[in-house]
Amino acid sequence: MIEVRRADERYRGGEPAAGISSLHAFSFGPHYDPANLRFGAVIACNEERLAPGAGFDEHPHSHTEIVTWVVEGELTHRDSAGHESLVRAGDVQRLSAAAGVRHVERNDGPGPLVFVQMWLAPVAPGGVPSYEVVHGIADSTPYAVPEAEAMLHVRRLAVGERTAVPDAAFVYVHAVRGEVALDGAELGPGDAARITDAKDLEAVATTPAELLLWAMPATG
């Protein structure tokens, strides 16, 4: 089963006066929707836009796997475990909050910053926080988040190019840019598909496109 959620259905948040614009695909913060709390292990998929000099001051997280994909610009990350890095387009950043960590996210660059941040619920709470950045991840290299029993697949497609959708109990597809056809459904920028019991599906790009696909088992 495929359920499509459109970009214009997402909850608008952030703080526009401070240069922060947010779009939330799931129940988030003051926007509480008991019917939209999670899909598989995914509990948040936020598109964030930060103006130059804008950002999120130090704030806490716990019991959450936070994966970030930069679409445009550079994201400055600093956390209470001593990690500091610049995350650019094509990089995958993961912060495993575990028992608790604090971090800062900012746009210290001269241009706009756009990134997609996805939160996943771990199988077991607690543990020691960890952090990593994979620079320039290739389409052929899935990124595993074992704490959430989830696998991220990045697909960058030319016009007419096809890609298989992973077979899994839960697959979450987020269209970062471009347009694709997915089993009769059309996805545009910011649209998402929530697929249950995915098997033998494929996506076809009708324009140059970039997709993020999470594959998760029934226990995720």
C-alpha positions in Angstrom: 0.0 0.0 0.0 1.3 3.5 -0.9 0.1 6.6 0.9 1.3 9.9 -0.7 1.7 13.0 1.5 2.1 16.2 -0.4 4.5 19.0 0.5 1.8 21.5 1.0 0.1 19.3 3.6 3.1 19.6 6.0 2.9 21.7 9.1 4.7 25.0 8.8 6.9 25.9 11.8 10.2 27.6 12.5 10.7 31.3 13.3 10.5 33.3 10.0 11.5 36.6 11.7 14.8 34.9 12.8 15.4 33.4 9.3 14.2 29.9 10.1 11.5 28.2 8.0 10.5 24.6 8.8 8.1 22.1 7.2 7.2 19.1 9.3 5.9 15.8 7.8 4.9 14.3 11.2 3.4 15.5 14.5 6.0 17.9 15.8 6.4 20.4 18.7 3.2 22.5 19.1 1.6 20.7 16.2 0.3 17.5 17.7 -1.4 14.9 15.5 -2.0 11.6 17.2 -2.7 10.0 13.9 0.6 11.0 12.4 3.3 10.2 15.1 5.5 7.8 13.1 5.9 5.5 10.2 8.1 2.5 10.9 11.0 4.0 12.8 10.7 7.5 11.3 9.2 10.0 13.7 10.2 13.2 12.0 11.1 14.4 8.5 11.7 18.2 8.6 12.8 20.5 5.8 14.7 23.4 7.3 15.6 26.6 5.6 18.1 28.9 7.4 19.1 32.4 6.2 22.7 33.3 6.5 23.6 33.8 10.2 20.4 32.0 11.4 20.3 28.7 13.3 19.2 26.7 16.2 20.9 27.5 19.5 22.1 24.7 21.8 19.3 22.4 22.6 19.0 18.8 23.9 18.1 15.5 22.4 17.8 12.0 23.8 16.8 8.5 22.6 16.7 9.6 18.9 18.8 8.9 15.8 19.1 12.2 13.9 20.1 11.9 10.2 20.6 15.1 8.2 20.9 15.5 4.4 22.0 19.0 3.1 20.3 20.1 -0.1 22.0 23.5 -0.5 24.6 25.5 1.5 26.7 24.4 4.5 25.5 23.3 7.9 27.7 24.0 10.9 27.3 21.4 13.7 28.6 21.6 17.2 27.7 19.3 20.1 28.4 18.7 23.8 30.5 15.7 23.0 33.1 18.0 21.3 32.2 17.3 17.7 32.3 20.2 15.2 31.9 19.9 11.5 30.7 21.5 8.3 28.1 19.4 6.4 27.7 20.0 2.7 25.4 18.8 -0.1 25.9 15.1 -0.6 27.1 14.4 2.9 25.1 12.3 5.4 25.4 13.4 9.0 24.2 11.2 11.9 23.9 12.2 15.6 23.0 9.3 17.8 21.5 11.2 20.8 21.3 8.0 23.0 21.1 8.9 26.7 21.4 12.6 26.0 23.4 15.2 24.0 23.1 18.9 23.2 24.0 20.5 19.9 23.9 23.7 17.8 23.0 23.9 14.2 23.7 27.1 12.2 24.1 28.6 8.8 27.5 30.4 9.1 27.9 30.6 5.3 27.1 33.5 3.0 24.2 31.9 1.2 20.9 30.1 2.1 21.0 26.7 3.8 18.4 24.0 3.1 18.5 20.6 4.7 16.3 17.6 5.4 16.5 16.2 8.9 15.0 12.9 9.7 14.5 11.5 13.2 14.3 7.8 13.9 13.3 6.0 17.1 15.9 3.6 18.4 15.0 0.0 19.2 16.4 0.4 22.7 16.8 3.7 24.6 19.9 4.9 26.3 23.6 4.2 25.4 26.5 6.5 24.7 26.0 9.4 22.1 27.9 9.1 18.9 28.4 11.2 15.8 29.7 10.8 12.2 29.6 12.4 8.8 30.0 10.4 5.6 31.2 12.9 2.9 29.9 12.5 -0.6 27.9 9.3 -0.2 27.4 7.4 -3.4 24.1 6.2 -4.7 25.3 2.6 -4.5 26.2 2.8 -0.8 23.3 2.3 1.6 23.7 4.0 4.9 22.8 1.8 7.9 21.4 3.1 11.2 21.4 -0.2 13.2 20.2 1.4 16.3 16.8 2.0 14.5 17.1 -1.1 12.3 16.8 1.2 9.3 18.7 1.6 6.0 18.9 4.9 4.1 19.2 4.7 0.3 20.1 7.9 -1.7 19.0 8.0 -5.3 20.0 10.7 -7.8 18.3 10.1 -11.1 18.5 11.5 -14.7 15.4 11.9 -16.8 13.9 8.5 -17.6 16.2 6.7 -15.2 14.7 4.0 -13.0 15.6 2.8 -9.5 14.3 -0.1 -7.5 12.5 0.6 -4.3 13.8 -1.6 -1.5 11.6 -4.5 -0.5 10.7 -4.0 3.1 7.8 -3.9 5.6 8.0 -0.1 5.7 9.6 2.2 3.1 9.5 6.0 3.5 10.3 7.9 0.3 11.1 11.7 0.4 11.5 13.6 -2.9 14.2 16.1 -2.3 14.1 17.6 -5.7 12.6 16.8 -9.1 9.7 14.6 -10.1 9.3 10.8 -10.1 6.6 8.3 -10.9 6.2 5.6 -8.3 3.8 2.8 -9.1 1.3 5.2 -10.6 1.8 8.0 -8.1 3.5 11.2 -9.0 5.9 12.8 -6.5 7.2 16.3 -6.7 9.7 18.3 -4.5 8.8 17.8 -0.8 6.3 15.1 -1.4 6.6 11.8 0.4 5.3 8.2 0.0 4.7 5.9 2.9 4.8 2.3 1.6 3.7 -0.7 3.5 4.9 -4.2 2.5 7.0 -2.8 -0.5 7.8 -5.5 -3.0 9.0 -5.2 -6.6 8.4 -1.5 -6.9 10.4 1.1 -8.9 10.6 4.8 -9.3 11.1 6.5 -12.6 12.4 10.1 -12.9 10.4 12.3 -15.1 12.8 15.2 -14.5 16.3 15.1 -12.9 15.5 14.0 -9.3 16.9 13.2 -5.9 15.2 10.8 -3.5 15.8 9.6 0.1 14.4 6.2 0.8 14.3 4.6 4.3 13.8 0.8 4.4 12.7 -0.7 7.7 11.5 -4.1 9.0 8.2 -4.7 10.6 9.9 -4.4 14.0 11.2 -1.0 13.2 
